């Protein structure tokens, strides 16, 4: 309002008020020509000014909200789908289109590597087993795809082939391993789909072992997380996925060859600008249909994060720099995840969070309860546990009857913030509470007396007694009448004066 001349502003209000009051009184308003001209000439200006103030106020309200959203990471990764998760607790920090079916490209090789390692565990193969590349395995991949230059008839160990598919993303290497594990590439694909189903991947279907484009070859960011989680459990997977350089020994048709990882987060051999401190590797993938994809993991200060980025692009910046966004967006996710979140103890296992009423005891009327376990979660650093986290206690019953045993489950506690539920754990009794024999006897007696069957039996017994007494009374009355009749008969016979013979 400082933009207005305050005197003019209140003059306008005064004129408008007078006009309104006169209209309500049924009189024609008369305003001096000076005020009338002043109002009419400046009306348009003040309407525009009012509109300006409305827009200004709305802007003041929305700017803090947008800033707050930025503070909590409400931004979109430049990719078709993305996921950032704590693999230790499976707490999701960021998710975008994680259930959307997309082409995985060479991320498919994570499943291929997992099945080969399981075949080694089962004794079907060893890492030192020598395999011969078949013509079908080599010719099944296009010449412009990623390759380790393996020739038909070339002999390589299972170990060398695993490094070929995980470092240089060798498509032919996947086919050679697939034939060795399952007997044919088709049979291996069936194993892949069955394994995906066993892991709970509901939106995944494989057509080949290497990830070459096919309309029926798809997965999701969430399913890739499930597959990667299972692969990470195998002790030999991360050493393969985190290797920067490997030299394949000479074979029967080739000399030694050097392999360098395609993961820019852990190696600057192919390009600079993406090395990330704490990055541990895993797998890259790219095709024209899938875009640029990356599954990666990183650790910092005892914390681990796992990311999945699908369908990113490679763009050229104004200065001519080529930016591969599967790496740049992953770095953005990690910086935000490590800098904005920290592990905090939300609830201690020995913390007494409430009391439960106790009946049938003369020692005490309540018993304290504590959580069944300590609750530690990954939370935003700016969250206030006392102000922002709500605790809701739900008791199994409004009161518990003694005796109460220490550790007995008496309810649950739920920790949440807004719509996010962080934990729900049982509440346990903190001590033993003995029962009073007198109160227990009284309780049992009252319970016995309130049984419907008891009153049915009592009613039945009473009815039987009444029936018996009524029957006895009836029989007595009948007997009396019989005696009276009998006595009358005797008196009649004794007064007989008939003729004697």
C-alpha positions as CSV (number, residue, x, y, z in Angstrom):
1,X,0.0,0.0,0.0
2,X,3.0,2.3,0.2
3,X,2.8,2.7,-3.6
4,X,-0.5,4.6,-3.1
5,X,-1.0,8.0,-1.8
6,X,-2.7,7.1,1.4
7,X,-5.0,10.2,1.3
8,X,-6.3,9.4,-2.1
9,X,-6.8,5.8,-1.2
10,X,-9.1,6.7,1.8
11,X,-10.9,9.3,-0.2
12,X,-11.9,6.6,-2.7
13,X,-13.1,4.4,0.1
14,X,-15.1,7.3,1.6
15,X,-16.9,8.0,-1.7
16,X,-17.7,4.4,-2.4
17,X,-19.0,3.9,1.2
18,X,-21.3,7.0,0.9
19,X,-22.7,5.8,-2.4
20,X,-23.5,2.3,-1.0
21,X,-25.2,3.8,2.1
22,X,-27.4,6.1,0.0
23,X,-28.4,3.3,-2.3
24,X,-29.4,1.2,0.6
25,X,-31.5,4.1,1.9
26,X,-33.3,4.4,-1.4
27,X,-31.9,7.8,-2.3
28,X,-29.9,8.8,-5.3
29,X,-26.3,9.4,-4.3
30,X,-25.1,12.9,-4.9
31,X,-21.4,13.2,-5.0
32,X,-19.4,16.3,-5.8
33,X,-18.1,16.5,-9.4
34,X,-14.6,16.7,-8.0
35,X,-14.8,13.3,-6.2
36,X,-16.9,11.9,-9.1
37,X,-14.4,12.7,-11.7
38,X,-11.5,11.6,-9.5
39,X,-13.1,8.2,-8.9
40,X,-14.2,7.6,-12.4
41,X,-10.9,8.6,-14.0
42,X,-8.8,6.6,-11.6
43,X,-11.0,3.5,-11.4
44,X,-9.2,1.6,-14.0
45,X,-5.9,2.4,-12.5
46,X,-6.9,1.1,-9.1
47,X,-8.3,-2.1,-10.5
48,X,-5.0,-2.8,-12.2
49,X,-3.3,-1.9,-8.9
50,X,-5.5,-4.3,-7.0
51,X,-4.6,-7.0,-9.4
52,X,-1.0,-6.3,-9.0
53,X,-1.3,-6.5,-5.2
54,X,-3.0,-9.9,-5.5
55,X,-0.3,-11.3,-7.7
56,X,2.3,-9.9,-5.3
57,X,0.8,-11.6,-2.3
58,X,0.5,-14.9,-4.1
59,X,4.1,-14.7,-5.1
60,X,5.1,-14.0,-1.5
61,X,3.1,-17.1,-0.4
62,X,4.5,-19.5,-3.1
63,X,8.2,-18.6,-3.0
64,X,8.8,-20.0,0.6
65,X,6.9,-23.2,-0.3
66,X,9.0,-23.8,-3.4
67,X,12.1,-23.2,-1.4
68,X,11.0,-25.7,1.2
69,X,10.3,-28.3,-1.4
70,X,13.8,-27.8,-2.8
71,X,15.2,-28.2,0.7
72,X,13.7,-31.7,0.9
73,X,14.8,-32.8,-2.5
74,X,11.6,-32.3,-4.5
75,X,13.3,-32.2,-7.8
76,X,13.2,-34.6,-10.8
77,X,16.1,-36.6,-12.1
78,X,16.7,-36.1,-15.8
79,X,15.8,-39.7,-16.7
80,X,12.8,-41.8,-17.5
81,X,13.0,-43.5,-14.1
82,X,15.2,-43.3,-11.0
83,X,15.5,-44.8,-7.6
84,X,17.7,-44.0,-4.6
85,X,17.5,-46.5,-1.7
86,X,19.4,-47.5,1.4
87,X,20.1,-51.2,0.7
88,X,20.6,-52.0,4.4
89,X,17.2,-50.9,5.5
90,X,15.4,-50.6,2.1
91,X,14.3,-47.1,2.9
92,X,13.5,-45.3,-0.3
93,X,14.9,-41.7,-0.5
94,X,13.9,-40.9,-4.1
95,X,11.6,-42.6,-6.5
96,X,10.5,-41.7,-10.0
97,X,8.5,-44.0,-12.3
98,X,10.1,-47.0,-10.5
99,X,7.3,-49.3,-11.7
100,X,7.4,-48.2,-15.3
101,X,8.5,-50.9,-17.8
102,X,11.6,-49.8,-19.7
103,X,14.4,-51.3,-21.7
104,X,17.3,-52.2,-19.4
105,X,20.1,-52.5,-22.1
106,X,23.2,-54.1,-20.6
107,X,21.9,-53.9,-17.1
108,X,20.5,-57.3,-18.1
109,X,24.0,-58.6,-17.5
110,X,23.6,-58.3,-13.7
111,X,21.1,-61.2,-13.9
112,X,23.4,-63.1,-16.3
113,X,26.3,-62.7,-13.9
114,X,24.2,-63.8,-10.9
115,X,23.1,-67.0,-12.6
116,X,26.6,-67.9,-13.7
117,X,27.9,-67.4,-10.1
118,X,25.1,-69.6,-8.8
119,X,26.0,-72.3,-11.3
120,X,29.6,-72.1,-10.0
121,X,28.2,-72.5,-6.4
122,X,26.2,-75.5,-7.5
123,X,29.3,-77.2,-8.9
124,X,28.1,-77.1,-12.5
125,X,31.0,-74.9,-13.4
126,X,34.1,-73.5,-11.9
127,X,35.8,-70.1,-12.4
128,X,38.6,-72.0,-14.1
129,X,36.4,-74.0,-16.5
130,X,37.5,-73.4,-20.1
131,X,34.7,-72.7,-22.5
132,X,34.8,-72.7,-26.3
133,X,33.0,-69.9,-28.1
134,X,30.4,-71.4,-30.5
135,X,29.6,-69.9,-33.9
136,X,25.9,-69.4,-32.7
137,X,27.0,-67.5,-29.6
138,X,29.2,-65.1,-31.5
139,X,27.1,-64.6,-34.6
140,X,23.9,-63.9,-32.5
141,X,25.1,-60.4,-31.7
142,X,25.3,-57.4,-34.1
143,X,28.7,-56.2,-35.1
144,X,28.0,-52.7,-33.8
145,X,27.2,-53.9,-30.3
146,X,29.6,-53.9,-27.3
147,X,32.1,-56.8,-27.6
148,X,35.3,-58.2,-26.2
149,X,36.4,-59.3,-29.7
150,X,35.9,-63.0,-29.0
151,X,36.1,-65.3,-32.0
152,X,34.3,-68.5,-32.8
153,X,36.4,-71.4,-31.5
154,X,38.2,-69.2,-29.0
155,X,38.8,-70.7,-25.6
156,X,38.3,-68.6,-22.4
157,X,37.8,-69.4,-18.8
158,X,34.5,-68.7,-17.0
159,X,36.4,-66.1,-14.9
160,X,37.6,-64.2,-18.0
161,X,34.2,-64.3,-19.5
162,X,32.7,-62.8,-16.4
163,X,35.1,-59.9,-16.5
164,X,34.3,-59.5,-20.2
165,X,30.6,-59.0,-19.6
166,X,30.9,-56.9,-16.4
167,X,33.7,-54.5,-17.6
168,X,33.4,-54.2,-21.4
169,X,29.8,-55.5,-21.6
170,X,30.6,-58.2,-24.1
171,X,27.4,-59.4,-25.6
172,X,29.0,-62.6,-27.1
173,X,30.4,-63.4,-23.7
174,X,26.9,-63.6,-22.3
175,X,25.8,-66.0,-25.0
176,X,28.8,-68.3,-24.4
177,X,28.1,-68.4,-20.6
178,X,24.4,-69.0,-21.2
179,X,25.1,-72.1,-23.4
180,X,27.5,-73.4,-20.7
181,X,25.1,-73.0,-17.9
182,X,21.8,-74.0,-19.5
183,X,22.8,-75.9,-22.7
184,X,21.3,-73.2,-25.0
185,X,20.6,-69.5,-25.0
186,X,16.9,-70.1,-25.0
187,X,17.0,-72.3,-21.9
188,X,19.2,-69.8,-20.1
189,X,16.6,-67.0,-20.8
190,X,13.9,-69.3,-19.2
191,X,16.2,-69.5,-16.1
192,X,16.5,-65.7,-16.1
193,X,12.7,-65.2,-16.2
194,X,12.2,-67.8,-13.5
195,X,14.8,-66.3,-11.2
196,X,13.2,-62.8,-11.7
197,X,9.8,-64.3,-10.7
198,X,11.4,-65.9,-7.7
199,X,12.8,-62.5,-6.6
200,X,9.4,-60.9,-6.8
201,X,10.0,-59.0,-10.1
202,X,6.5,-58.6,-11.4
203,X,7.3,-56.3,-14.4
204,X,10.3,-58.0,-15.9
205,X,10.6,-60.2,-19.0
206,X,13.9,-61.2,-20.6
207,X,14.4,-62.3,-24.2
208,X,18.2,-62.6,-24.3
209,X,21.1,-62.7,-21.9
210,X,22.8,-59.5,-22.9
211,X,20.1,-56.8,-23.2
212,X,20.0,-56.2,-26.9
213,X,16.8,-54.3,-27.9
214,X,13.6,-56.3,-28.1
215,X,10.0,-55.1,-27.6
216,X,9.5,-58.0,-25.1
217,X,12.7,-57.4,-23.2
218,X,11.9,-55.0,-20.4
219,X,12.1,-54.4,-16.6
220,X,11.7,-51.6,-14.1
221,X,13.9,-49.6,-11.8
222,X,12.4,-51.5,-8.8
223,X,12.9,-54.9,-10.3
224,X,16.5,-54.1,-11.2
225,X,17.0,-53.1,-7.5
226,X,15.6,-56.5,-6.5
227,X,17.9,-58.3,-8.9
228,X,20.9,-56.2,-7.8
229,X,20.2,-56.8,-4.2
230,X,20.3,-60.5,-4.7
231,X,23.5,-60.3,-6.8
232,X,25.2,-58.2,-4.1
233,X,24.6,-61.0,-1.6
234,X,26.9,-63.2,-3.5
235,X,30.5,-62.7,-2.3
236,X,32.0,-62.7,-5.8
237,X,29.6,-60.2,-7.4
238,X,30.9,-56.9,-6.1
239,X,34.6,-57.7,-6.8
240,X,33.5,-58.2,-10.4
241,X,31.2,-55.2,-10.5
242,X,33.8,-52.9,-8.9
243,X,36.8,-53.9,-11.0
244,X,38.4,-51.0,-12.9
245,X,40.9,-52.9,-15.1
246,X,41.4,-56.6,-16.0
247,X,43.7,-58.3,-18.5
248,X,42.4,-61.3,-20.2
249,X,45.2,-63.9,-20.5
250,X,46.2,-65.0,-24.0
251,X,44.0,-67.6,-25.6
252,X,44.3,-70.1,-28.5
253,X,43.5,-67.4,-31.1
254,X,44.4,-64.1,-29.4
255,X,47.0,-62.5,-27.3
256,X,46.3,-60.8,-23.9
257,X,43.6,-58.1,-24.1
258,X,43.0,-55.3,-21.7
259,X,39.5,-54.5,-20.4
260,X,38.5,-51.2,-18.8
261,X,35.3,-50.6,-16.9
262,X,32.6,-48.5,-18.6
263,X,31.5,-47.1,-15.2
264,X,32.8,-43.5,-15.1
265,X,32.1,-43.2,-11.4
266,X,35.0,-45.4,-10.6
267,X,37.4,-44.9,-13.6
268,X,38.5,-41.9,-15.6
269,X,40.1,-44.1,-18.3
270,X,37.4,-43.3,-20.9
271,X,36.4,-39.8,-19.8
272,X,36.9,-37.3,-17.0
273,X,34.6,-35.5,-14.6
274,X,32.5,-38.2,-13.1
275,X,34.7,-39.9,-10.5
276,X,32.8,-40.1,-7.3
277,X,34.4,-40.7,-3.9
278,X,32.9,-43.8,-2.3
279,X,31.5,-45.2,-5.5
280,X,31.7,-49.0,-5.7
281,X,30.7,-49.8,-9.3
282,X,28.1,-52.3,-10.5
283,X,26.9,-51.9,-14.2
284,X,26.3,-49.5,-17.1
285,X,24.1,-50.0,-20.2
286,X,23.1,-48.0,-23.2
287,X,21.2,-48.5,-26.5
288,X,19.3,-46.0,-28.7
289,X,16.1,-47.5,-27.4
290,X,17.0,-47.7,-23.7
291,X,19.0,-44.5,-23.5
292,X,21.8,-44.3,-20.9
293,X,21.3,-46.5,-17.9
294,X,23.2,-47.1,-14.7
295,X,22.9,-49.2,-11.5
296,X,25.5,-48.1,-9.0
297,X,26.3,-48.1,-5.3
298,X,28.3,-45.9,-3.0
299,X,29.3,-45.7,0.6
300,X,30.2,-42.8,2.9
301,X,30.8,-42.6,6.6
302,X,29.4,-46.1,7.2
303,X,26.3,-45.5,5.1
304,X,25.5,-47.2,1.8
305,X,23.2,-46.0,-1.1
306,X,22.2,-47.8,-4.2
307,X,20.8,-46.0,-7.3
308,X,19.1,-47.0,-10.5
309,X,18.8,-44.6,-13.4
310,X,17.0,-45.6,-16.6
311,X,16.5,-43.7,-19.9
312,X,18.9,-40.8,-19.4
313,X,20.4,-38.9,-22.2
314,X,23.8,-37.7,-23.4
315,X,23.7,-34.0,-24.1
316,X,26.1,-31.3,-25.4
317,X,26.4,-28.2,-23.2
318,X,26.9,-24.7,-24.4
319,X,30.7,-24.9,-24.0
320,X,30.8,-28.1,-26.1
321,X,31.2,-30.5,-23.2
322,X,29.3,-33.8,-23.6
323,X,27.4,-34.7,-20.5
324,X,26.3,-38.3,-19.9
325,X,23.4,-37.8,-17.6
326,X,23.2,-41.4,-16.3
327,X,26.4,-40.5,-14.4
328,X,25.7,-36.8,-13.6
329,X,22.2,-37.5,-12.3
330,X,23.5,-40.4,-10.2
331,X,26.1,-38.1,-8.7
332,X,23.3,-35.6,-7.9
333,X,21.3,-38.3,-6.2
334,X,24.3,-39.4,-4.1
335,X,25.2,-35.9,-3.0
336,X,21.6,-35.2,-2.0
337,X,21.2,-38.6,-0.3
338,X,24.4,-38.4,1.7
339,X,24.2,-34.6,2.6
340,X,20.5,-34.4,3.4
341,X,20.0,-37.6,5.4
342,X,21.5,-39.1,8.4
343,X,20.8,-42.2,10.6
344,X,19.0,-41.3,13.8
345,X,17.8,-43.3,16.7
346,X,14.1,-42.6,16.8
347,X,13.3,-44.9,19.8
348,X,15.5,-46.6,22.3
349,X,14.7,-50.1,23.3
350,X,14.9,-49.2,27.0
351,X,12.8,-46.1,26.7
352,X,9.6,-46.2,28.8
353,X,7.0,-44.8,26.5
354,X,3.8,-45.3,28.6
355,X,1.8,-47.2,31.2
356,X,-0.9,-49.8,30.8
357,X,-3.7,-50.1,33.5
358,X,-3.5,-53.4,35.5
359,X,-6.4,-55.1,37.3
360,X,-6.5,-58.0,39.8
361,X,-3.3,-56.8,41.5
362,X,-2.9,-55.3,45.0
363,X,0.7,-54.3,44.3
364,X,0.2,-51.7,41.5
365,X,-2.4,-50.3,39.2
366,X,-0.2,-49.8,36.1
367,X,2.8,-51.4,34.4
368,X,5.3,-49.5,32.3
369,X,6.0,-50.5,28.7
370,X,9.0,-50.2,26.4
371,X,9.6,-50.9,22.7
372,X,10.6,-54.4,21.6
373,X,13.6,-53.1,19.8
374,X,15.6,-50.0,19.0
375,X,14.3,-48.0,16.0
376,X,17.0,-46.4,13.9
377,X,16.1,-44.8,10.5
378,X,17.5,-42.7,7.8
379,X,15.9,-39.3,8.3
380,X,16.3,-35.8,6.8
381,X,18.9,-33.9,8.8
382,X,16.6,-31.0,9.5
383,X,13.9,-33.2,11.1
384,X,13.1,-32.6,14.8
385,X,12.3,-35.9,16.5
386,X,10.3,-34.3,19.3
387,X,8.4,-31.9,17.1
388,X,8.0,-33.6,13.7
389,X,7.7,-37.3,14.7
390,X,4.4,-38.4,16.1
391,X,4.1,-41.4,18.4
392,X,0.8,-43.3,18.5
393,X,0.3,-46.1,21.1
394,X,-2.3,-48.7,20.4
395,X,-2.9,-51.1,23.3
396,X,-4.1,-54.7,22.8
397,X,-6.7,-54.0,25.5
398,X,-7.7,-51.0,27.6
399,X,-6.3,-52.8,30.7
400,X,-4.4,-56.0,31.3
401,X,-5.2,-58.5,34.0
402,X,-2.5,-59.6,36.4
403,X,-0.4,-61.7,36.5
404,X,1.7,-59.8,33.9
405,X,5.0,-61.2,32.8
406,X,8.0,-59.1,32.0
407,X,8.4,-58.9,28.2
408,X,4.7,-59.6,27.6
409,X,3.3,-57.9,24.5
410,X,0.8,-55.3,25.6
411,X,0.4,-53.1,22.5
412,X,2.2,-51.4,19.6
413,X,3.8,-48.0,19.0
414,X,3.8,-46.3,15.6
415,X,6.3,-43.6,14.6
416,X,5.3,-41.4,11.7
417,X,5.7,-38.0,10.1
418,X,2.8,-36.9,8.0
419,X,1.9,-39.8,5.7
420,X,5.2,-41.5,6.2
421,X,5.3,-44.4,8.7
422,X,8.8,-45.1,9.8
423,X,8.2,-47.9,12.2
424,X,5.7,-50.0,14.1
425,X,6.9,-52.2,16.9
426,X,5.5,-54.1,19.8
427,X,5.3,-52.7,23.3
428,X,6.5,-55.0,26.1
429,X,5.9,-55.0,29.8
430,X,8.9,-53.7,31.7
431,X,8.3,-55.8,34.9
432,X,6.4,-58.6,36.5
433,X,3.1,-57.9,38.2
434,X,1.7,-60.6,40.5
435,X,-2.1,-61.2,40.9
436,X,-4.1,-61.1,44.1
437,X,-5.7,-64.5,45.0
438,X,-8.7,-62.8,46.6
439,X,-9.3,-60.5,43.5
440,X,-8.8,-63.4,41.2
441,X,-11.3,-65.5,43.2
442,X,-13.8,-62.6,43.2
443,X,-13.3,-62.2,39.4
444,X,-13.8,-65.9,38.8
445,X,-16.9,-66.1,41.1
446,X,-18.5,-63.1,39.4
447,X,-17.7,-64.6,36.0
448,X,-19.2,-67.9,37.2
449,X,-22.3,-66.1,38.4
450,X,-22.7,-64.3,35.1
451,X,-22.6,-67.4,33.0
452,X,-25.9,-67.8,31.2
453,X,-25.8,-71.6,31.5
454,X,-25.7,-71.3,35.3
455,X,-28.9,-69.4,35.3
456,X,-30.5,-71.7,32.9
457,X,-29.6,-74.6,35.2
458,X,-30.9,-72.7,38.2
459,X,-34.1,-71.9,36.4
460,X,-34.4,-75.5,35.3
461,X,-33.8,-76.7,38.8
462,X,-36.4,-74.3,40.2
463,X,-38.9,-75.3,37.6
464,X,-38.3,-78.9,38.5
465,X,-38.7,-78.2,42.2
466,X,-41.9,-76.3,41.6
467,X,-43.1,-79.1,39.4
468,X,-42.3,-81.7,42.0
469,X,-43.9,-79.7,44.8
470,X,-47.0,-79.2,42.6
471,X,-47.1,-82.8,41.8
472,X,-46.8,-83.8,45.5
473,X,-49.5,-81.4,46.4
474,X,-51.7,-82.8,43.7
475,X,-51.1,-86.3,44.9
476,X,-51.8,-85.4,48.5
477,X,-55.0,-83.7,47.6
478,X,-56.1,-86.7,45.5
479,X,-55.2,-89.0,48.4
480,X,-57.3,-86.9,50.8
481,X,-60.3,-87.1,48.5
482,X,-59.9,-90.8,48.2
483,X,-59.8,-91.2,51.9
484,X,-62.9,-89.2,52.3
485,X,-64.7,-91.3,49.8
486,X,-63.4,-94.5,51.4
487,X,-64.6,-93.4,54.9
488,X,-68.1,-92.6,53.6
489,X,-68.2,-96.1,52.1
490,X,-67.3,-97.7,55.4
491,X,-70.0,-95.7,57.2
492,X,-72.6,-96.8,54.7
493,X,-71.7,-100.5,55.0
494,X,-71.8,-100.5,58.8
495,X,-75.4,-99.2,58.9
496,X,-76.8,-101.9,56.6
497,X,-79.9,-103.6,57.9
498,X,-80.5,-106.1,55.3
499,X,-81.6,-109.6,55.7
500,X,-79.0,-112.0,57.0
501,X,-78.5,-115.5,55.7
